[in-house]
Amino acid sequence: MMARIVTVDLGERSYEVHIGHGLIESLDAVIPAAASRVAVVTQEAIPVDVVGALGDRSVARFMIGPDEQAKSLSTVEELCRGFVEFGITRRDLVLAVGGGMVTDVAGFAAACFHRGVDVVHVPTTLLGMVDAAIGGKTGVNLAEGKNLVGAFWQPRAVVCDLDVLESLPERERRCGLGEMAKYHFMTGQDLLALPMVDRIAECVQIKAEIVAADEREGGRRAVLNYGHTLAHALEIETDHRLAHGEAVAIGLLFAAELAAELGRIGPERVDEHHRVVIDEYGLSGDLPTGVDPITLVELMARDKKALSGLTFVLDGNDGLEVVPGVERGVVTSVLERFGRR
């Protein structure tokens, strides 16, 4: 099957997302000829070797930690200092090879170093391919919340080689399905009926169109955060024992329950959320045991998308919309009821 190419249309900063099998072998084709040095940012556990596809360029590999604690400003500083030692210039390139955490951290380091050097993403997880590596949002966490420090820095290209998914652990596959379920509610499209190449390409196309219309999340792009307000709070409250895609699945169901409480949707639409997330995508919608609703509400109030008080993306008659100023009492009540299901 030929590779599919989706263009993220941002004028002079437009780029292509390549989706198919065996694409790493031709990785050199998306790297600027002027880039004589390539800094490969990856993790020890990622079984993907890109060095042989980079021609006669000088290559250095930079390893970051395996867990969410490595998604930090200290990691970015370590990378940038390593780039200095390697001799990276503004003409050179950072190559991010890994999941969403790697592309977030490497993209932010690329945005900061020399006030911006090119980055190419090679996502190695389903979540990275359908969401994290696309759209130019980069960032790291603080103790107070996820992705609170970052930058919009679009990649030069994104290369999604589906061959790397063959060794993907089952839990990582489910994480990708959590994000994919989000796209189902944005479009109503039965993505699971498509071959994997087309399934990923359709998710990328949806995101590419939204990013092209609202690159810096001033309006419609915020709907891509459907299910994420509670998800990010759950990740922090569980010290990231709950993975991102797992948390998003729970967040989607909670968002449906909250929308129903506010009179935006009826019980049939709530039931559809449960059917899609649990029955079709095979994900859990249960809150982890021991989480405190009051603490979760506090964490949600710190979310970087908060506009006025508690802010959520919620379903309604006109589709997904950003809804600011949701009363804490309502959120707490729905969350407590949600946890007792």
C-alpha positions as CSV (number, residue, x, y, z in Angstrom):
1,M,0.0,0.0,0.0
2,M,1.3,3.4,-0.9
3,A,1.9,5.9,1.9
4,R,-0.8,8.5,2.6
5,I,0.3,12.1,2.9
6,V,-1.7,14.7,4.9
7,T,-0.7,18.4,4.7
8,V,-1.0,20.7,7.6
9,D,-1.6,23.9,5.8
10,L,0.0,26.8,7.6
11,G,1.3,28.9,4.7
12,E,5.1,29.1,4.7
13,R,5.2,26.8,7.6
14,S,3.1,24.0,6.1
15,Y,4.4,20.5,6.4
16,E,3.5,17.0,5.4
17,V,2.5,14.0,7.6
18,H,3.6,10.7,6.0
19,I,1.6,7.6,7.0
20,G,2.5,4.1,5.8
21,H,4.8,1.2,6.1
22,G,8.6,1.2,5.7
23,L,8.9,5.0,5.8
24,I,11.9,5.2,8.1
25,E,14.1,3.8,5.3
26,S,13.4,7.0,3.3
27,L,13.6,9.4,6.3
28,D,16.5,11.3,4.7
29,A,14.1,12.7,2.1
30,V,12.3,15.0,4.6
31,I,15.4,16.4,6.2
32,P,16.8,19.7,4.8
33,A,19.9,19.3,2.7
34,A,21.6,22.1,4.7
35,A,21.3,20.1,8.0
36,S,24.7,18.5,8.5
37,R,24.0,17.5,12.1
38,V,21.0,15.6,13.5
39,A,20.3,15.4,17.2
40,V,18.2,12.3,17.7
41,V,16.1,12.5,20.9
42,T,14.7,9.2,22.0
43,Q,14.5,6.7,24.9
44,E,16.3,3.5,25.7
45,A,13.2,1.3,25.4
46,I,12.3,2.5,21.9
47,P,13.4,-0.2,19.4
48,V,13.7,2.1,16.4
49,D,17.1,2.8,14.7
50,V,17.0,5.8,12.4
51,V,20.8,6.4,12.1
52,G,21.2,4.3,9.0
53,A,18.5,6.4,7.2
54,L,20.3,9.8,7.8
55,G,23.0,9.5,5.1
56,D,26.4,10.9,5.8
57,R,25.2,13.5,8.4
58,S,26.8,13.7,11.8
59,V,24.4,12.1,14.3
60,A,24.2,12.2,18.1
61,R,21.6,10.3,20.2
62,F,20.2,12.0,23.3
63,M,18.3,9.7,25.7
64,I,15.6,11.1,28.0
65,G,14.0,9.3,30.9
66,P,11.3,6.6,30.5
67,D,8.6,8.1,32.6
68,E,6.6,11.3,33.0
69,Q,9.1,12.8,35.5
70,A,11.4,13.3,32.5
71,K,8.9,15.6,31.0
72,S,10.5,18.6,32.8
73,L,12.4,21.8,32.4
74,S,15.5,20.1,33.7
75,T,15.3,17.6,30.8
76,V,15.0,20.4,28.3
77,E,18.1,22.1,29.8
78,E,20.1,18.8,29.6
79,L,19.1,18.5,26.0
80,C,20.0,22.0,25.1
81,R,23.4,21.7,26.8
82,G,24.0,18.5,24.8
83,F,23.1,20.3,21.6
84,V,25.7,22.9,22.4
85,E,28.4,20.2,22.9
86,F,27.3,18.5,19.7
87,G,27.5,21.8,17.8
88,I,23.9,22.1,16.6
89,T,23.4,25.3,14.6
90,R,20.2,26.9,13.3
91,R,20.7,25.1,10.0
92,D,20.7,21.7,11.8
93,L,17.9,19.5,13.0
94,V,16.4,17.8,16.0
95,L,14.8,14.4,15.3
96,A,12.3,13.2,17.9
97,V,11.8,9.4,17.8
98,G,9.3,8.1,20.4
99,G,5.9,8.6,21.9
100,G,4.1,11.8,22.8
101,M,6.3,12.6,25.7
102,V,9.4,12.5,23.4
103,T,7.9,14.7,20.7
104,D,6.6,17.1,23.4
105,V,10.0,17.4,25.1
106,A,12.2,17.3,21.9
107,G,9.9,19.8,20.2
108,F,10.1,22.2,23.1
109,A,13.9,21.9,23.2
110,A,14.0,22.6,19.5
111,A,11.8,25.6,19.9
112,C,14.0,27.1,22.6
113,F,17.5,26.3,21.3
114,H,19.0,29.2,19.3
115,R,15.4,30.5,19.5
116,G,14.3,27.8,17.2
117,V,15.8,25.0,15.1
118,D,14.0,22.5,12.8
119,V,12.4,19.4,14.3
120,V,11.1,16.3,12.5
121,H,8.9,13.9,14.5
122,V,8.9,10.1,14.1
123,P,6.1,9.0,16.5
124,T,6.4,5.4,17.6
125,T,3.1,5.0,19.4
126,L,-0.5,5.1,18.1
127,L,-1.2,8.0,20.3
128,G,1.7,9.9,18.9
129,M,0.7,9.2,15.3
130,V,-3.0,10.3,15.7
131,D,-2.5,13.2,18.0
132,A,0.7,14.2,20.0
133,A,3.1,14.6,17.1
134,I,0.7,16.7,15.0
135,G,0.0,20.4,15.3
136,G,3.1,22.0,16.9
137,K,2.1,22.0,20.6
138,T,5.2,21.2,22.7
139,G,5.7,21.5,26.4
140,V,6.7,20.1,29.7
141,N,5.1,19.7,33.1
142,L,5.4,21.5,36.4
143,A,4.4,20.0,39.7
144,E,1.3,22.2,39.5
145,G,0.0,20.8,36.2
146,K,0.6,19.1,32.9
147,N,2.1,21.0,29.9
148,L,2.1,24.4,31.7
149,V,5.3,25.4,30.1
150,G,5.7,25.1,26.3
151,A,5.6,26.7,22.9
152,F,3.9,26.3,19.6
153,W,6.6,25.0,17.3
154,Q,5.6,23.2,14.1
155,P,7.7,20.3,12.9
156,R,9.4,20.3,9.5
157,A,7.6,16.9,8.8
158,V,6.1,14.0,10.6
159,V,6.8,10.4,9.6
160,C,4.4,7.7,10.8
161,D,5.9,4.3,10.0
162,L,3.3,1.8,11.0
163,D,5.9,-1.0,11.1
164,V,6.9,0.3,14.5
165,L,3.4,-0.4,15.9
166,E,4.0,-4.2,15.5
167,S,5.9,-4.2,18.8
168,L,3.7,-1.7,20.6
169,P,2.5,-3.0,24.0
170,E,-1.2,-3.5,24.5
171,R,-1.5,-0.7,27.0
172,E,0.1,1.7,24.5
173,R,-2.4,0.6,21.9
174,R,-5.3,1.3,24.2
175,C,-3.9,4.8,24.9
176,G,-4.0,5.5,21.2
177,L,-7.6,4.3,21.1
178,G,-8.5,6.7,23.8
179,E,-7.5,9.6,21.6
180,M,-9.1,8.0,18.6
181,A,-12.4,7.8,20.4
182,K,-12.2,11.5,20.9
183,Y,-12.2,12.0,17.1
184,H,-15.2,9.7,16.8
185,F,-17.2,12.3,18.9
186,M,-15.9,15.1,16.9
187,T,-17.0,13.7,13.6
188,G,-19.2,10.7,14.2
189,Q,-17.0,8.7,11.8
190,D,-16.6,4.9,12.3
191,L,-12.8,4.9,12.4
192,L,-12.6,1.3,13.5
193,A,-14.1,0.2,10.2
194,L,-11.1,1.5,8.3
195,P,-7.7,-0.1,7.7
196,M,-5.1,1.1,10.1
197,V,-3.3,3.4,7.6
198,D,-6.6,5.1,6.7
199,R,-7.7,5.2,10.3
200,I,-4.6,7.1,11.3
201,A,-4.7,9.3,8.2
202,E,-8.3,10.3,9.0
203,C,-7.4,11.3,12.5
204,V,-4.5,13.3,11.2
205,Q,-6.7,15.0,8.6
206,I,-9.2,16.1,11.2
207,K,-6.5,17.6,13.4
208,A,-4.7,19.1,10.4
209,E,-7.8,21.0,9.3
210,I,-8.5,22.3,12.8
211,V,-4.8,23.4,13.4
212,A,-4.8,25.1,10.0
213,A,-7.8,27.2,11.0
214,D,-6.6,27.9,14.6
215,E,-3.0,27.2,15.1
216,R,-2.6,28.8,18.5
217,E,-5.8,27.5,20.1
218,G,-7.6,30.8,20.1
219,G,-10.9,29.3,19.2
220,R,-11.9,26.0,17.5
221,R,-8.7,24.2,18.2
222,A,-9.6,23.9,21.8
223,V,-12.2,21.2,20.9
224,L,-9.3,18.9,20.4
225,N,-9.1,18.9,24.2
226,Y,-12.4,17.0,24.5
227,G,-12.1,14.8,27.6
228,H,-8.7,16.2,28.5
229,T,-9.6,18.5,31.4
230,L,-10.4,15.6,33.8
231,A,-7.8,13.4,32.1
232,H,-4.9,15.7,33.0
233,A,-6.2,16.0,36.5
234,L,-6.3,12.3,36.8
235,E,-2.8,11.8,35.5
236,I,-1.5,14.2,38.1
237,E,-3.6,12.8,41.0
238,T,-2.5,9.2,40.2
239,D,1.2,10.3,39.8
240,H,0.8,9.2,36.2
241,R,0.0,5.6,37.0
242,L,-3.0,6.2,34.8
243,A,-1.7,6.7,31.2
244,H,-2.8,9.6,29.1
245,G,-5.1,7.7,26.7
246,E,-6.7,5.8,29.6
247,A,-7.4,9.1,31.4
248,V,-8.9,10.6,28.2
249,A,-11.3,7.7,27.9
250,I,-12.6,8.4,31.4
251,G,-12.6,12.1,30.7
252,L,-14.8,11.6,27.6
253,L,-17.5,9.8,29.7
254,F,-17.3,12.4,32.5
255,A,-17.7,15.2,29.9
256,A,-20.8,13.6,28.6
257,E,-22.3,13.2,32.1
258,L,-21.5,16.9,32.8
259,A,-23.0,18.0,29.5
260,A,-26.2,16.1,30.4
261,E,-26.3,17.7,33.8
262,L,-26.1,21.2,32.2
263,G,-28.9,20.3,29.8
264,R,-26.7,20.3,26.7
265,I,-27.3,16.7,25.7
266,G,-29.9,14.0,26.5
267,P,-29.4,10.5,27.9
268,E,-29.2,8.9,24.5
269,R,-26.1,10.8,23.7
270,V,-24.6,9.9,27.1
271,D,-25.4,6.3,26.3
272,E,-23.6,6.6,23.0
273,H,-20.5,7.8,24.7
274,H,-20.5,4.7,27.0
275,R,-21.2,2.4,24.0
276,V,-18.4,3.8,21.9
277,V,-15.7,4.2,24.6
278,I,-16.4,0.9,26.5
279,D,-18.0,-1.5,23.9
280,E,-16.4,-0.4,20.6
281,Y,-13.0,0.8,21.7
282,G,-12.7,-1.6,24.7
283,L,-11.6,1.1,27.2
284,S,-12.4,1.5,30.8
285,G,-14.5,4.4,31.9
286,D,-14.1,4.0,35.7
287,L,-12.4,6.4,38.0
288,P,-9.4,5.0,39.7
289,T,-10.1,4.0,43.3
290,G,-9.0,6.4,46.0
291,V,-9.0,9.6,43.9
292,D,-10.5,12.6,45.7
293,P,-13.2,14.6,43.8
294,I,-12.3,17.8,45.6
295,T,-8.7,17.5,44.6
296,L,-9.6,16.7,41.1
297,V,-11.7,19.8,40.8
298,E,-8.8,21.9,42.2
299,L,-6.5,20.4,39.6
300,M,-9.0,21.0,36.8
301,A,-9.2,24.7,37.9
302,R,-5.4,25.0,37.1
303,D,-5.8,23.6,33.6
304,K,-4.0,25.9,31.1
305,K,-7.2,25.9,29.0
306,A,-9.2,27.5,31.8
307,L,-10.7,30.8,30.6
308,S,-13.0,31.8,33.3
309,G,-13.3,29.5,36.3
310,L,-13.7,25.8,35.4
311,T,-13.6,25.4,31.6
312,F,-14.6,22.3,29.7
313,V,-15.1,21.2,26.1
314,L,-18.6,19.8,26.1
315,D,-21.0,18.2,23.7
316,G,-24.2,20.0,22.7
317,N,-26.8,20.5,19.9
318,D,-24.1,22.4,17.9
319,G,-21.4,19.8,18.5
320,L,-18.4,20.2,20.8
321,E,-17.9,23.7,22.3
322,V,-15.7,25.4,24.9
323,V,-17.8,26.1,27.9
324,P,-16.2,28.4,30.5
325,G,-17.4,29.3,34.0
326,V,-18.9,26.0,35.0
327,E,-19.8,26.1,38.7
328,R,-17.6,24.1,41.0
329,G,-20.5,22.7,42.9
330,V,-22.0,21.2,39.7
331,V,-18.7,19.7,38.6
332,T,-18.1,18.2,42.1
333,S,-21.6,16.8,42.3
334,V,-21.3,15.1,38.9
335,L,-17.9,13.8,39.6
336,E,-19.0,12.3,42.9
337,R,-21.9,10.6,41.2
338,F,-19.7,9.5,38.3
339,G,-17.4,7.8,40.7
340,R,-20.2,5.8,42.3
341,R,-21.4,4.3,39.0
